[in-house]
């Protein structure tokens, strides 16, 4: 597995080794020892989630607070998304900055989003199946969100690739 650091401390792009031929491919999608070595500490995942979304659906930017803060290891097994992590850790040198990465069934990339960051994605294919492991259980009382179009963040969502189609739900709280 190749580990690619991003400009936000702790956010990593993981590229597994994929072995393919005319019959298809094989890859090890998760290995606890290799993952712990990549992030530099033991990580305990407690929940796996799977979502399917149509083209233009924008989910996020979600986070959980306090003891319920979730680290997420995310990947796409069908389709393509533009995946975003936003640093909302007060006192962090990269507070308020974001990174965006294309995750797809073709590139097999994964993104590690450590606890304390907001996370979201935009589906850029006809649909996408999005899988993610979390380090804490979902706790609705600890849920928060940042607006997808927050002008201070100025996230460069690839909306032009959608031909004006985007679907979002309004969100409640912001860390600011």
C-alpha positions as semicolon CSV with decimal commas, in nm:
position;residue;x (nm);y (nm);z (nm)
1;X;0,000;0,000;0,000
2;X;0,123;0,344;-0,089
3;X;0,054;0,616;0,170
4;X;0,025;0,973;0,042
5;X;0,011;1,253;0,303
6;X;-0,207;1,555;0,228
7;X;-0,162;1,917;0,334
8;X;-0,380;1,849;0,642
9;X;-0,201;1,668;0,924
10;X;-0,330;1,313;0,960
11;X;-0,539;1,302;0,641
12;X;-0,395;1,031;0,418
13;X;-0,465;0,894;0,071
14;X;-0,409;0,519;0,067
15;X;-0,346;0,339;-0,261
16;X;-0,362;-0,040;-0,229
17;X;-0,166;-0,272;-0,451
18;X;-0,403;-0,401;-0,718
19;X;-0,324;-0,715;-0,912
20;X;-0,523;-0,736;-1,233
21;X;-0,542;-0,918;-1,560
22;X;-0,805;-1,004;-1,823
23;X;-1,003;-1,201;-1,561
24;X;-1,042;-0,907;-1,321
25;X;-0,844;-0,791;-1,018
26;X;-0,750;-0,870;-0,660
27;X;-0,657;-0,627;-0,386
28;X;-0,633;-0,634;-0,010
29;X;-0,883;-0,362;0,084
30;X;-0,793;-0,353;0,453
31;X;-0,514;-0,488;0,672
32;X;-0,514;-0,375;1,037
33;X;-0,135;-0,396;1,079
34;X;-0,060;-0,206;0,758
35;X;-0,323;0,058;0,838
36;X;-0,196;0,114;1,194
37;X;0,158;0,150;1,057
38;X;0,036;0,401;0,795
39;X;-0,139;0,625;1,049
40;X;0,126;0,575;1,318
41;X;-0,103;0,444;1,594
42;X;-0,349;0,162;1,660
43;X;-0,698;0,238;1,531
44;X;-1,011;0,053;1,637
45;X;-1,298;0,051;1,390
46;X;-1,643;-0,018;1,538
47;X;-1,885;0,030;1,248
48;X;-1,896;-0,023;0,871
49;X;-2,136;0,182;0,658
50;X;-2,244;0,162;0,296
51;X;-2,431;0,434;0,109
52;X;-2,550;0,455;-0,249
53;X;-2,612;0,793;-0,404
54;X;-2,715;0,921;-0,744
55;X;-2,521;1,160;-0,967
56;X;-2,501;1,509;-0,821
57;X;-2,578;1,408;-0,461
58;X;-2,359;1,600;-0,219
59;X;-2,341;1,446;0,129
60;X;-2,178;1,642;0,408
61;X;-1,996;1,811;0,546
62;X;-2,062;1,596;0,857
63;X;-1,880;1,552;1,186
64;X;-1,941;1,428;1,539
65;X;-1,816;1,609;1,848
66;X;-1,647;1,518;2,175
67;X;-1,610;1,154;2,270
68;X;-1,821;1,063;1,967
69;X;-1,578;1,215;1,713
70;X;-1,532;0,967;1,430
71;X;-1,229;0,876;1,227
72;X;-1,336;0,745;0,886
73;X;-1,165;0,522;0,633
74;X;-1,361;0,577;0,311
75;X;-1,363;0,424;-0,036
76;X;-1,580;0,385;-0,344
77;X;-1,657;0,038;-0,482
78;X;-1,885;0,151;-0,765
79;X;-1,879;0,486;-0,940
80;X;-1,681;0,800;-0,863
81;X;-1,692;1,078;-0,603
82;X;-1,506;1,394;-0,514
83;X;-1,429;1,336;-0,146
84;X;-1,351;1,623;0,094
85;X;-1,207;1,650;0,445
86;X;-1,215;1,984;0,631
87;X;-0,998;2,057;0,934
88;X;-1,229;2,189;1,207
89;X;-0,984;2,123;1,494
90;X;-0,949;2,452;1,677
91;X;-0,583;2,534;1,729
92;X;-0,473;2,324;1,433
93;X;-0,232;2,501;1,195
94;X;-0,461;2,396;0,908
95;X;-0,792;2,491;1,077
96;X;-1,045;2,587;0,810
97;X;-0,853;2,424;0,524
98;X;-0,981;2,142;0,310
99;X;-0,844;1,867;0,085
100;X;-1,032;1,700;-0,198
101;X;-0,954;1,368;-0,366
102;X;-1,126;1,167;-0,637
103;X;-1,217;0,820;-0,514
104;X;-1,342;0,569;-0,768
105;X;-1,393;0,205;-0,847
106;X;-1,107;0,243;-1,098
107;X;-0,839;0,409;-0,883
108;X;-0,921;0,202;-0,568
109;X;-0,801;0,489;-0,349
110;X;-0,907;0,524;0,012
111;X;-0,904;0,833;0,230
112;X;-0,831;0,832;0,603
113;X;-1,014;1,118;0,775
114;X;-0,906;1,130;1,140
115;X;-1,139;1,233;1,424
116;X;-1,194;1,609;1,446
117;X;-1,250;1,672;1,078
118;X;-1,566;1,729;0,878
119;X;-1,622;1,500;0,581
120;X;-1,837;1,499;0,269
121;X;-1,850;1,389;-0,091
122;X;-2,007;1,473;-0,426
123;X;-2,109;1,194;-0,664
124;X;-1,968;1,266;-1,010
125;X;-2,069;0,939;-1,182
126;X;-2,424;0,818;-1,256
127;X;-2,429;0,669;-0,905
128;X;-2,177;0,561;-0,645
129;X;-2,149;0,300;-0,372
130;X;-1,949;0,450;-0,086
131;X;-1,808;0,237;0,197
132;X;-1,664;0,365;0,521
133;X;-1,534;0,232;0,847
134;X;-1,574;0,450;1,157
135;X;-1,387;0,463;1,488
136;X;-1,696;0,563;1,689
137;X;-2,061;0,470;1,671
138;X;-2,306;0,713;1,519
139;X;-2,446;0,941;1,792
140;X;-2,717;1,180;1,667
141;X;-2,682;1,405;1,974
142;X;-2,317;1,471;1,877
143;X;-2,379;1,532;1,507
144;X;-2,284;1,858;1,342
145;X;-2,229;1,989;0,994
146;X;-2,061;2,266;0,800
147;X;-2,236;2,414;0,496
148;X;-2,113;2,260;0,173
149;X;-2,089;2,608;0,020
150;X;-1,936;2,794;0,318
151;X;-1,770;3,100;0,156
152;X;-1,479;3,096;0,402
153;X;-1,391;2,739;0,305
154;X;-1,446;2,801;-0,068
155;X;-1,438;2,431;-0,152
156;X;-1,385;2,381;-0,526
157;X;-1,658;2,121;-0,574
158;X;-1,653;2,000;-0,939
159;X;-2,011;2,113;-0,998
160;X;-1,945;2,204;-1,361
161;X;-1,895;1,833;-1,435
162;X;-2,257;1,772;-1,329
163;X;-2,429;2,004;-1,572
164;X;-2,597;2,196;-1,289
165;X;-2,736;1,885;-1,111
166;X;-2,677;1,873;-0,736
167;X;-2,890;1,743;-0,449
168;X;-2,828;1,838;-0,087
169;X;-3,013;1,846;0,244
170;X;-2,999;2,151;0,471
171;X;-2,778;2,110;0,778
172;X;-2,799;2,245;1,130
173;X;-2,482;2,335;1,316
174;X;-2,141;2,470;1,225
175;X;-1,820;2,462;1,431
176;X;-1,759;2,834;1,378
